[in-house]
Amino acid sequence: MLKLNTLSGFGSGVSGGAAGATYGYFIAGQSTGGAYSLAADRITYSTGVAAAHADANASVAREGPRGLSDTITYGYVMGGWTAEARSGMTDRITFSTSTTAASTDSNLSTDRHIGGTTSDSVTYGYYCGGSHTTGKKVTGDRIVFSTSITSAHTDADLSEARQQPGATSSATYGYICGGWGAAAVDTADRITFSTGVAAAHTDADLSSGRSGPAGLTDGTAYGYIMGGYSNAASTTTDRITFSTSVLAAHTDSDLPSADNNGASHSDNSVYGYYASASTSVIEGQRMTFSTGVVAVHTDSDTSEPKNNTAGISDGAP
């Protein structure tokens, strides 16, 4: 498939990225032929260019892990579905070296995949819901960044059991939006970072029920929940205004093509990156935060097609 990059700066090394934000990663996922992958790609934020980065490969090939970050020292690849079964395993990436290794202290409290993750980027990160052998879960886990230890945290349990939600965060709140319960839902839960407590927050409900959306944050003003699936894959992007915690459809940010089970990360300032979910076609996309517009961006294409991969940034939670 021929793809034209519609953003300025294609191939030109255009600069961008927040101070202190250097790299973003897409790690593991399901690849060609339904095989599980451990492969990592790293995007250099100053150029917007992605390339395979074997040092950041997951310790075990798996599909449906989720990523979060303390934005300073470590990122985490949590849970997933291996060749054997669902897994609570967690890998930790050391940002100073871009190297990933298993971190058993950070394993989830129960074996799950395709949950929702969010972080205050300083003290705690949260993994909520997901799919378990006994069904969809409400379970909230919390990782303490100073120790890298994860444990069940019932205050962060979701208001309803669901898998494949999207997530975004401000400095004050984390939002877990949508997902699949008995069907695609629009439900939003908001975690107050100062207390670690989650509760339903209807002002942030999605504009339509969707599972498998991906979330971005610009770190200051807006968060985005992108794509997803109801009766079909969707281009729809919703935008949450952090100052009010109100979410609404934002057509300028709609995806160039319908997609679900994609992954995302951002430099927390200038650009957000979205990897479309496919086991046959590669399509990188980039959002320019100053305009909220998403466009195809071939420089950020991953090295192989994947879905349900984990997105992690050293500059955004």
Backbone hydrogen bonds, N-H to C=O, Kabsch-Sander energy under -0.5 kcal/mol:
donor,donor_aa,acceptor,acceptor_aa,energy
6,T,4,L,-0.6
6,T,296,V,-1.2
10,F,7,L,-0.8
12,S,9,G,-2.0
14,V,9,G,-0.8
18,A,267,D,-0.7
21,A,18,A,-2.2
22,T,20,G,-0.7
24,G,43,I,-1.9
25,Y,312,I,-3.3
26,F,41,D,-2.2
27,I,310,A,-2.4
28,A,39,A,-2.0
29,G,37,S,-0.9
29,G,62,R,-3.1
30,Q,307,N,-2.8
31,S,35,A,-3.6
34,G,31,S,-1.7
35,A,32,T,-1.1
37,S,29,G,-3.0
41,D,26,F,-2.3
42,R,51,A,-2.9
43,I,24,G,-3.0
44,T,42,R,-0.5
44,T,49,V,-2.4
45,Y,22,T,-2.4
45,Y,43,I,-0.8
47,T,44,T,-1.4
48,G,44,T,-3.0
49,V,44,T,-0.8
50,A,299,D,-2.7
51,A,42,R,-1.5
53,H,40,A,-2.7
56,A,53,H,-1.8
57,N,54,A,-1.9
58,A,38,L,-2.5
62,R,37,S,-1.8
63,E,81,W,-2.3
64,G,308,N,-2.4
66,R,78,M,-2.1
68,L,76,Y,-1.6
69,S,317,P,-0.8
70,D,74,Y,-2.4
75,G,93,I,-2.0
76,Y,68,L,-2.9
77,V,91,D,-2.7
78,M,66,R,-3.4
78,M,76,Y,-0.6
79,G,89,M,-2.2
80,G,87,S,-0.8
80,G,112,R,-2.1
81,W,63,E,-2.6
82,T,80,G,-0.5
82,T,85,A,-2.4
87,S,80,G,-2.9
91,D,77,V,-2.3
92,R,101,A,-3.3
93,I,75,G,-2.9
94,T,92,R,-0.5
94,T,99,T,-2.7
95,F,73,T,-2.3
95,F,93,I,-0.7
97,T,94,T,-1.2
98,S,94,T,-2.0
99,T,94,T,-1.1
100,T,55,D,-2.4
101,A,92,R,-1.9
103,S,90,T,-2.9
106,S,103,S,-1.8
107,N,104,T,-1.5
108,L,88,G,-2.9
112,R,87,S,-0.7
113,H,131,S,-1.3
114,I,64,G,-2.6
116,G,128,C,-2.7
118,T,126,Y,-1.9
120,D,124,Y,-2.4
125,G,143,I,-1.7
126,Y,118,T,-3.3
127,Y,141,D,-2.0
128,C,116,G,-3.2
129,G,139,T,-2.3
130,G,162,R,-2.5
131,S,113,H,-2.9
132,H,135,G,-2.0
135,G,132,H,-2.1
137,K,130,G,-2.3
141,D,127,Y,-2.8
142,R,151,S,-2.7
143,I,125,G,-2.8
144,V,149,I,-2.5
145,F,123,T,-2.5
145,F,143,I,-0.7
147,T,144,V,-1.2
148,S,144,V,-2.5
149,I,144,V,-0.8
150,T,105,D,-2.2
151,S,142,R,-1.8
153,H,140,G,-3.6
156,A,153,H,-2.4
157,D,154,T,-1.9
158,L,138,V,-2.7
162,R,137,K,-1.7
163,Q,180,W,-2.0
164,Q,114,I,-3.4
166,G,177,C,-3.1
168,T,175,Y,-1.8
170,S,173,Y,-2.9
174,G,191,I,-2.1
175,Y,168,T,-3.1
176,I,189,D,-2.7
177,C,166,G,-3.2
177,C,175,Y,-0.6
178,G,187,T,-2.7
179,G,185,V,-0.6
179,G,210,R,-3.0
180,W,163,Q,-3.0
181,G,179,G,-0.5
181,G,183,A,-2.8
185,V,179,G,-2.6
189,D,176,I,-2.4
190,R,199,A,-2.9
191,I,174,G,-3.1
192,T,190,R,-0.6
192,T,197,V,-2.6
193,F,172,T,-2.2
193,F,191,I,-0.8
195,T,192,T,-1.3
196,G,192,T,-2.8
197,V,192,T,-0.8
198,A,155,D,-2.8
199,A,190,R,-1.4
201,H,188,A,-2.8
204,A,201,H,-2.0
205,D,202,T,-1.8
206,L,186,D,-2.5
210,R,185,V,-1.7
211,S,229,Y,-2.6
212,G,164,Q,-3.0
214,A,226,M,-2.2
216,L,224,Y,-2.2
218,D,222,Y,-2.3
223,G,240,I,-2.0
224,Y,216,L,-2.6
225,I,238,D,-2.5
226,M,214,A,-3.6
227,G,236,T,-2.5
228,G,259,D,-2.9
229,Y,211,S,-2.3
230,S,232,A,-1.6
234,S,228,G,-2.1
234,S,259,D,-0.8
238,D,225,I,-2.5
239,R,248,A,-3.1
240,I,223,G,-2.9
241,T,239,R,-0.5
241,T,246,V,-2.7
242,F,221,A,-2.5
242,F,240,I,-0.7
244,T,241,T,-1.3
245,S,241,T,-2.3
246,V,241,T,-0.9
247,L,203,D,-2.5
248,A,239,R,-2.0
250,H,237,T,-2.7
253,S,250,H,-2.0
254,D,251,T,-1.6
255,L,235,T,-2.6
259,D,234,S,-2.3
261,N,212,G,-2.8
262,G,212,G,-0.7
263,A,275,A,-1.6
265,H,273,Y,-1.8
267,D,271,Y,-2.3
272,G,287,M,-2.0
273,Y,265,H,-3.4
274,Y,285,Q,-2.7
275,A,263,A,-2.8
276,S,274,Y,-0.7
276,S,283,E,-2.0
278,S,276,S,-0.7
278,S,306,K,-1.4
285,Q,274,Y,-2.3
286,R,295,A,-2.6
287,M,272,G,-3.2
288,T,293,V,-2.2
289,F,270,V,-2.4
289,F,287,M,-0.7
291,T,288,T,-1.4
292,G,288,T,-2.8
293,V,288,T,-0.8
294,V,252,D,-0.8
295,A,286,R,-1.9
297,H,284,G,-2.9
300,S,297,H,-1.6
301,D,298,T,-1.8
307,N,30,Q,-2.0
308,N,261,N,-2.3
310,A,27,I,-2.3
312,I,25,Y,-2.4
313,S,316,A,-0.6
314,D,23,Y,-2.2
